[in-house]
Amino acid sequence: NAGVTQTPKFQVLKTGQSMTLQCAQDMNHEYMSWYRQDPGMGLRLIHYSVGAGITDQGEVPNGYNVSRSTTEDFPLRLLSAAPSQTSVYFCASSYSVGTGYREKLFFGSGTQLSVL
Amino acid sequence: GQQLNQSPQSMFIQEGEDVSMNCTSSSIFNTWLWYKQDPGEGPVLLIALYKAGELTSNGRLTAQFGITRKDSFLNISASIPSDVGIYFCAGQLTRTSGSRLTFGEGTQLTVNP
């Protein structure tokens, strides 16, 4: 029972490099999202998707791109990494039955990203 | 935008003690949630609250949805070492499409055996 799977677990980048954080869920959840966690700031929403082919910006979207070609996968792309993007990144998914249940998020185990 | 203030930021307690933490908002929420994050893992939902005044328990955990809709409280009774972690409150204005969770800064709990 995998749930939400994130890869890689750890990553070190140099400023200006690009990379993709992978997220996959096997629960057939419609809603998927990306958060970043910084000390003393809680979890902040980067981007989210309510279904395949649909994405939208969250609270801190600058510097990140997403796409949702399948229900299962929701990759997060850093186009040109900056030190300010050093953080722990979490992917989360949930049901989206009508108008409810989105708040019951299932989180992956996170990706620790350092940008030098 | 909406902000949640969670307190205390950290707590150091002895095993067996009770714990209280709270979350306050500058605006009203219609859903309050409490998550726990174990070291090296993602947060896990503990309790969800949907009505003002609601009091809900999950084992040794009890959470309350404040009457003003601007606050919520989490109590842990008879703490044990596995209670260690970061506890996050989160609020949601509506359950409709596009609504987002706002998370507090977290309370880091340390339990000494």
Interface residues (C-beta under 8 A of the other chain):
Chain A: V4 Y35 G40 M41 G42 L43 R44 L45 Y48 V50 D56 G58 E59 F90 A92 T99 G100 Y101 R102 E103 K104 L105 F107 G108 S109 G110
Chain B: G1 L4 Q6 Q9 T31 L33 Y35 G40 E41 G42 P43 V44 L45 A48 F88 A90 Q92 R95 T96 S97 G98 S99 R100 L101 F103 G104 E105 G106
